Amino acid sequence: MGRRVLILGAAGRDFHNFNVMYRDDPDVEVVAFTATQIPNIDDRKYPAALAGPLYADGIPIVSEGELERLIAAYAVDTAVFSYSDVTHEHVMHMAARTVAAGASFELLGSETMIESRLPVVAVTAVRTGSGKSPLSRAVWHALVDDGKRVAAVRHPMPYGDLAAQAVQRFETYQDFIDADCTIEEREEYEPYIEQGGVIFAGVDYGAILKVAEREADVILWDGGNNDLPFYRPNLHICVVDPHRPGHELRYWPGEANLRRADVVVVNKVGTARPDDVDQVVRNVRFANPGATLVKTTSPITVADPQFIVGKRVLVIEDGPTLTHGSMAYGAGVIAAQTGGAAELIDPRPFAVGSIAVTFEKYPHMGALLPAMGYGQVQRDELAETIRRSEPDVVIVATPVNLLPLLDLEMPGTRVTYGIEVVEGPSIEELVQGL
């Protein structure tokens, strides 16, 4: 009997680790995946079409809460931790549960990075919500302006039919509809379409790379959460966030990104406290003294600032940034506070269904609404929460305009944010020569 492995995941890194490390290894049997962080991603199977000939029946995906039962039932030898944006303490609690149940505990790293025949720029972060996505898009612009064909590849978000999502290519808005994308997916993909780009995602990142390489000169890895790159980078950029000082040394695998990066970008220096910026810079210099250091701001733009003045506003912020990202506010709250809003509506008394559960699970959130929309039921609950809050104006501070997606006809304004270098090499200089 080969080594029996249980993969602990959240519908992304776990599947990638399986595909590159275990799928074709006859000496390893992956008995199950566990799932956490994202709602409704358990109680399904990793399909045989993706799992390969060694797994004719596919592989079950069950709740992480069943960890101990699974280790006993399947006589698991090793549990492989395969999700991101969690504290080092959380990782070690999972290790303790695993070891106490009778199995070994393992972390994978650089061996999961696939080699490309093209140059790869990887943009990662120490926490979700640090500003990785606007920086990735700025890198895209710099490369395109230099005459390069760029294939952006996004960290996975496969929450639906896994076999159908194996290799995804998005170039038009119709592609989002055809793929039945969640709000979270559209938030990450749509800005590339708006700027004239193409973005790839899915489940099988070896197959995705082969398709992307056919239409590009450079691969841009747009990372998710604070995960490690799936492709081995020629240039690795890591974003740190002084609104959460100290987190750069306390979260897995964000600290690993910080320590291995060629360039570290300290973002949001225009809105963070100077002492917090200084603390983050000291920690960066301690962890990675050889990295190039760049300081940036994330300038906020309000589409209709006159809509905010004197109004009762409901602010909708990026969901993952607020939930497992631990932020208590974002660009929308800043825009409301600086734009003269009369009141920030607290949506918690009006929350329904899974939105109410989200507030209970993440009590640090206050007078704002996380943009949760992992399926149609949750989108309906998000829309109903907005209606019940009865705002004068909705401030949508997510990368995609939610109101049309939720079929809500009410006054709203978009808040967007970009990236601007204030100290250190320009983005154009960083990618020169690729």
Secondary structure, 3 states (H helix, E strand, C coil): CCEEEEEEECCCHHHHHHHHHHCCCCCEEEEEEEECCCCCCCCEEECHHHHCCCCCCCEEEEEHHHHHHHHHHCCCCEEEEECCCEEHHHHHHHHHHHHHCCCEEEECCHHHCECCCCCEEEEEECCCCCCHHHHHHHHHHHHHHCCCCEEEEECCCCCCCCCCCCEEEECCHHHHHHCCCCHHHHHHHHHHHHCCCCEEEECCHHHHHHHHHCCCCEEEEECCCCCCCCECCCEEEEEECCCCCCHHHCEECHHHHHHHCCEEEECCCCCCCHHHHHHHHHHHHHHCCCCEEEEEECCEEECCHHHCCCCEEEEEEEHHHHCCCCCCCCHHHHHHHHCCCCEECCCHHHCCHHHHHHHHHCCCCCCCEEECCCCHHHHHHHHHHHHHHCCCEEEEECCCCHHHHCCCCCCEEEEEECCEEEECCCHHHHCCCC
